[in-house]
Amino acid sequence: MNKLYPMKFTPLFRDKIWGGQKIKSVLDMNFGALPNCGEAWVLSGVGGNETVVANGFLEGNELNELVEIYMDDLVGGKVYEKYQNEFPILVKFIDANDYLSIQVHPDDALAQKRGIGNGKTEMWYIISADEGSELIAGFNKKMTQKTYLDHLESKRLKEILNVEKVSAGDVFFIPAGRVHALGPGILLAEIQQTSDTTYRIYDWDRLDDKGNSRQLHTAEALEAIDFNVYDTYRSAYPAIKNTSIEVVNQPFFTTNMIHLDKPLSKNYEELDSFVIYTCVKGDVVVNYQDDVVKLRMGECLLIPNVVNQIDIHPSIESKLLETYIL
């Protein structure tokens, strides 16, 4: 069997009512005949939406097929034992040209109770934001179910939600249960559990091009919502270059920032997991033995568990999100 190597994947594009043109104009991805693009799925094991390898001898193979064939060599022993033949992380780039619906995701326990697979915990890295851009994350005061429903029914939901002004480099961790929505003018990278379950709470009373409202999931969302209020909703991390800086450390994934202005060598011998590099600024060349892969903003690279030594050479000042499961 040929040896595993760092793999790029062909993205899947999603037309969304709130999507725009930045996937093409900023990230230089061609989303074809779509009028706009809200999401580019660059690494996905979601059933029926698996990305396929774009480089090397495994070109054309779906991600979950590779997990089934290579098992712990690809994903790591503990990861394979827990997730079996489903790759556990989904990586997207999202262009919010308008407000997304106010929504919430179930946790694993609720998702399993409802027979819908995994829950959905995610994180956002803001690549760019127009002046004044904002997003919603959580509540702005301790909430009861009754107060929440009163505001929802009277279309005053935003009054009780925490609104954050955002700029490039900001990170928001969105655990399952946290009510959230992206506002217009934001381009971001999203790293999340493999799940496509979203409970739409409120969609700003908008209609699609056929004059229809999108389906709401008011009842399903109610059991999923975390009504607590938190001191902060933004993830702080120090601005240190040329090393891995932890940004999010959770059971579902750990994500570090690597801000590069000179070459960096990484050794993953002690790590029992795949690694994903998601390029959110600039471009780099990744060397592994005789393999050389160029990675630019808007792309991600899957490093198999058996690949231990990686050298990263930035062509210009660059930023990578480094993701794995501990």
N, C-alpha and C positions, 0 to 999 in steps of 0.2 A: 504493500500500500504506500502510495506517495506521501511525503511528509506534509503536514499542515503548515500553513504560512499566513501572514497577515492578509485579511480579505476585505475588499470593498464590495459594496452592494448597489444594485440598480434601484433608485428610489421609486416609490409609489406616490402618485399625486392625488390630492383630494380637493375637489371643487367645493367651496363652502359659501354660504350666503354672506358671510362676513369677511371672506378672503380678499386678497389684493394681488399686486404684481411684484412684490419684493422678492418672492422666491426666484423669480426670473431676473429682476433688475438689480438686486443686491447680491444674491447667492449664485447667479448665473446658471440656474437650472432651467432646462427647457421643459415646460409642462404641457407642450403640445397645443391641442385645440381647445383646452379648457378656457372659459372666459376669464376666470381668475383662479387663484390657488390659495387655499387656506392652510393646507398642510402638505409637507413632503415627508413621507415615512422612509427614513434612510436605513433603518435596521428593524425588522419586524418578524416575529414568530407568531403573530395573531392568525388564528385559523382562517384560511381563505385569503389572507393578505400577507403571505410570507414574501420577504424580499429574496432576490436571487443574487448569487455571487457574480461580480462583474470583472474579476481578474484571475489569472492563473488557471491551473488545470481543472479546478472545480467550478469554473465559470458556467452559469446556467443552473446550478443546483440551488434548491430552496434551503433556507436557513434551518428549518426543523429537520429536513432530510439529513443534513450534516450532523446535527445533534444525535439523531438516531444511529448514524453510522459510526461516528467518532466518539460519542459519549463523553467520558471524563477527559479524554485527550483534548477535546474542544472546550468544554465548559468547566471542568474541575470535578473532582469526586463528590464533594458535599453538594455542589450545585446540581449535579446529575441525579444524585440520590433524592433530592427534594423535588426537582421540577421535571425529572424524566425527559421525555423527548420534546418538550416545549421550551424554546429559548425564553428566559425569564424577563428580558429587558426590551422595551420598545423605545427607539430614539426617533424624534420628529423635529422638524423645523416648522414653526407656525408664524404666519403673517396675519395679524389682526388688523384689518382695514376698517373694521367697525366693531362694536361691542359683541363679544361672544355672549351666549346665554349665561345667566346666573345659574350655576350648576353645582353638583356635588357627586362624589364617587363613593361606592360602598367599600368597606374594608373586607379582608379575606373572609372573616366569619360570616358576615351578612351575604356576601357573594356566594359562598358555599351553601348557606342556608337556602338561598334562592336558586341554586343550581346553575349559576352563571360563571363558573370558573373562579378566577382570581379577583381580588379587590384591585383598587387602583390608587396607589400612592405615587406622586410625581414631584419633579422639581423643574423650575424654569430658570434659564440663564438668559438675561436680556442682552441680545446682540446689538440692537439699536432701538431708539425710541424717539418719536417726534416730540418737539417741545410741548410740555403740558400733558404728555401721555400718562394714563393712570390705569391701575388694575384694582380688582377687588380680591381681598383675601381675608376671610373670617369675619367675625362680628366686631363692632366697636364698643359693645357693652355686654354685660352678662345677659343672656337671653333665655326666655322661657318659650316653650312651644307655642303657647297662646299668643304672646306678643309677636312672635315670628309670623304666625298664621294671620293675625290681624293686619300686619304690614303687607304681607303677600297679597291678601284679598283686596286691600285698598290701593294696591299698586304703589306702595311707599317703601318697598323692600330696601332700596339703596340707602334710606335714612339710617338703618341699623347696621349697615355693613361697613367694614374697615376699608377705606379707599387709600391707596398708596400712589404717590407720584413716582415715576420710575425713570431710570436712565441706564445707558449701556453699562454692563458689568454687574448690575444688580442680580441677586439670586433670591428666589422665593421657593421654599419647600412647602409643598401642598400635600399634607397627609390625607389619606382617605377620611371623609367626614367633614373636611373643611369646605365651606361654601366659597366659591371663587368665580371670577370672570376676568378675562382680558379686555382691556379697552383699546380703542383705535390707535394706530400709529406704532404698534409694537411688533418687532421681529425677534423671535426667541428660539432657543433650543430647548426641547423638553425631553427629559429622561424619566421613564415611568415603568411601573410593572406592566407585564404583558397582559393587557385587558383593553377592551374597547367599550366598557360600560360607563355611560354617563347618564345621570338623572338630571334632566333639564327642569329647573324650578321656575324660571321666568325668562321670557325671550323678548322683552321690550315691546310687546304687542306688534311685532313686525310680521309682514306677510311675504311669502315667497313669490316668484315670478308668475305663479298660477293663482295668486290671491289667497293662498292657504296659510294658516298658522302652522308652525312646527309643533309636534307633539310635546306636551309637558308631562312630567312624571312627579306630580306633587305628592301623591301618597307614597310612592316608592322612596322618594327622597327623605321623607319625614323621619323614618327609622335610621337613616344613614347619617343625619346631620349631627355634628359636634357643636353644641350650643354654648360651649365655654368661650371665654375671652382670654387672649394671651397678651403678654407684655410686648412682644415683638413678632412680626410676621416675615421680616426680612432676615436672610442669613448673612451674617458678617464674616468676612475672611480677610486676612492680611494680604497686602499687595507685595509679595516677595517673588522675585523672578528666578527661573531656572531650577526649580524644585517643585515637588508635588505639595500643594497646600490644600488641606482638607476643607471642604465646603459643606458637604452633607455626609453624615455617617449614620446609616439606618440599616435595619435587618434586610430590607429589600434591595438596597444598593448603597455603595459608598462612591461619592464623586469628589474628585480633587481638581483644582485648577493648576495647570502647568502654563506659566507665562514665560515665553522663551524669547531671548535675544541672542542666544549662543547655543551650540550643540549640547545635547544632554543624553547620557546613557542611562537606561533603566534595566534593572535586573529583577525578574519576577519569580525567581526560583522558589522563594518561600511562600508564594501566593497560590492557593489552590482554587483558581478561578480564571476565566477568560478576562480580558481587559478590552474596553472600548475607548478609542480616542475619537472625540467629536470635535472637529475644528470650528471654532467660533470667531477666529480672527486670523488673518494672514494665510500663509501656507507653509507646509513643512515637507521634508523628505524623510521617510522612515526606512531605515536599513535593518534587514534581518538576514544574516549570512549573505547569500548571493542575491537576495530579493531587495529591490528598491521600489518603494511605493510613494508617489506624491499625493499629499492630502491637502486640500484647500478648504477654505471656509465654505460650509454647507455640506461637507462630506464627513462620513465616519469610517473608522477602520476597526475591524474585529481582530484582536490578537488572541489566538488560541492558547489554552492553558499550557500546552507543551512548548510554546515559544517563550523562552526565558529571557533572552538578551535582545534588547532593542536600542538602536541609536536613532535619535531624532535631530535633524538638522533644519532649523528654520531658515527659509529663504529671505523672509523679512520678519519683523517683530510679530509674534504669533501667540495665539492662546488655544490650548486644548483642554477639553474636559476629559478627565481620566476616570472611567467608571468600572467597578468590579463588585463582586459580592463576597463578603468576608464569611 
